Amino acid sequence: EACLAAKKAAGKTYDEIAAALGYTNCYTCQILLGQAQLKDTAKPKLKAVLPTLSDEILDAMSVCPVRGFDGEILKEPNVYRTYEAITHYGLAIKNLVNEKFGDGIMSAIDFYLTVGETTGVKGEKRVVITLNGKFLPFIEQHAADNTA
């Protein structure tokens, strides 16, 4: 809450803060929501762009966060529609990933997410969500390779 209040007080957008930090807009938002760790090298940059943040809050933001998921968020229309789109297109996404890369998954750890905008052919504003994750192939589990 203090981070969002500091953002509001500074009159900055997530994109502006992200540019100052050198991060993606979504990662920046995650930091301000307490879902990603603020690295020590970014503290002075964040303090410069959001000067009302105290050193105590900045220090708290530098601790490994407890990343979580509150099921209630799925009731929020923006989140629900994004979830619905992923669910609706999920099998097609899975098949395309497997066709292009083989048997595996997209990492959500070695991962970038950005939210942008574009203009449609009829002049309407459109949302662009880019998911950019490292491909992680499933392995063949040879007994001889198991070091446990």
Disulfide bonds with the S-S distance in Angstrom:
none
